[in-house]
Amino acid sequence: MDHVKLVNDPIDIAHIHQLLADEGCGASSVFVGTTRDNFQGKKVVSLAYEAYDSMALKEMNKICSDLRSKWPDLKHIVIYHRLGTVPVCEASVVIAASSPHRSEALESVSFAIDQLKTRVPIWKKEIYEGDYDSEWKENKESIRPKKSQSAFNYAACPCKVEESHDVPRTLVQIRVNDAELTKRLECFVNRKRDEINSQNVIDFKSSFVNSDKDFSDSCARTQSTIIKQEQSNSHLKVRRVNNRCGPQQMEMRPNYELELNKLMGSRDGQTDPSKEMRKSLPNSRLQAIESYMCLTTDNEENIFSRIKKVENRLLQLESISPEYRHFTKLEPSSMEPPPPKKIRKKSYSAQELSAFIQKIKDGSEFT
Amino acid sequence: MNADGPVVNVHVLFFAKSRELANTPRSKVDLPTEITASDLLELLVSKFGLTPIRDNLILAHNESYIDNLSERILFKEGDELAIIPPLSGG
């Protein structure tokens, strides 16, 4: 039998037990919801309950029929809810069920209180001690409007949803309030930052042992490894990384020529130290270096600007070594193969040849 | 509102926070015989000053919740509408 009631007086638990009693039942389960005396540090004096009586009873009866369809073995069901002012620590709701075996009784009561909090139109207001304003409570389970009721009528704009829910894994829909969203974004940014930081450390400090690893995605220009040795605090081995994509590469690199000019305070081609010196210097040695470094040379150029060019090249090579040859695009090199030496080939006539042979013969005869 | 189509007189009940905002437990209102739930909600919210809780309200028509706001509601004379703020029973 179903016992559904809204009551204005204290609920008598003994009476509930009488309602549940049945000779064929081995289990009766009783849930008693009582009023707490505190909320967020505020002392609760009492609670005021109100209900949409007729609808509340209707919903409570619906819960009973739901329970019976889910657990057909249930014998008696009791749902009592108290209304009006309820002092703290008194029962505001009692849900009870009896059944031949315990599992139905226990599960159904648990299900019923969840349903009651979700569907039954009853409200409570907490009245606090002191100057705090009383507050209408809200069950987290409470039935709520499904859509956000903004001025825009979403319902009027049907949205076609693809049958297959193949949402890219990278996309996530999040429905939260602004504060929560801000918090999550902050967490995300912080985590990304940490990730990048740790990656940077890995970039710089990776083991030589795993040198077969591909570092082409690393932004680091150097790799280092700590090699522990006895009697030593630290041994850091550094090697350079061939990285064509790194921000320091190529275009982004400082203009060494300009920097060096600044350092030397020289204006290219304008300072012209002693011409004797230029002439006296054997240019061949410099030329050899220049050609080795793929520099176009001009013997008439100021010797200092030529040396400077070599220095620039050295700096550049240092910054990109050792594989510089693969990606330094330079002016066409002056390393064309030297013109072949013209060796005049002498041609002999038949008479000359026979005379020559005769000469050898005669000579052999003389000796 | 009442300009086009027939209208019916409907009872409106207020509870908890909505009762305090509307300053009355019950009222009567003239409504068209057919209206979408979202329009109905807008109408009631503006008529009874329920704006502070409009996003948390749910309506009950003749003691049944209106779950879907795009639903078309048909009214008869003397129907009962309830303004239901979030529940807190138990």
Interface residues (C-beta under 8 A of the other chain):
Chain A: G33 Y49 E50 A51 Y52 S54 M55 A56 K58 H81 S92 V93 I113 L116 K117 T118 R119 V120 P121 I122 W123 K124 K125 W136 K137 E138 N139 S142 I143 R144 P145 K146 K147 S148 Q149 N153 A155 A156
Chain B: L13 F15 A16 K17 T36 S38 L41 E42 R54 D55 N56 L57 I58 A60 E63 Y65 D67 N68 L69 S70 A82 I84 P85 P86 L87 S88 G89 G90
